[in-house]
Amino acid sequence: MGYLLLSLIYFPPANGFLHRRLGFSISVAVKVILFVIIMMFTLGVSDLGDMIDKL
């Protein structure tokens, strides 16, 4: 559920909604940093099963 909420910032209407309702939009730099963080957590979780099997 958390990934879904975080990924909404990449959906153009959601960014427009933030700009209209809250008066700000999320910059490209923040989106890139968030992308890297999401990918790190996703890849880390996928390796977790392999690590448990080796024990």
N, C-alpha and C positions, 0 to 999 in steps of 0.2 A: 504494500500500500504506500509505503514511503517513497519507493522508486517512482511510482505513478505520479505522486504529487510533485516530486522534484522535476520530473520530466515535462510537466505542464509548462514550464517556462520556455521550452523550445517550440511550443505551439503558438504561432503568430497571434491568433485571437486572444489567447490568454495574456500575452504581453500587452496587447491593446487594452484589454480589460483593466490590467494593473495601472496603465497610464491614465485611463479615464477615471477610474474610481479612487485611486490613491495618489495620483499626481506624479508618479515616477515610473520609469521602465528599467528593466534589468539590462546592464551593459553587456557587450559581447565578451569582455574580459571575464566577467563573473560567470557567464555561461560556459566559457572554456574551462575555467577552474572547476566548476561544478561537474562538467563532463569528465574531467580527469579523476575527480574524487569518486564519482559513480562507477567508473570503469575499474578503479582500484578495488573498491569494495566488491564489485561483481566478480572479478577475477579471483579475489581472495577467498570468497565463499565457494567458488567452484573448485578450488584446490583443497578445501577443507575435507571433503569426502575422501580424497586420495591420502591425505595425511592420516586420517583416522584408520583407514584400511591397513596402512603400513605398521600400525602399532599392534 
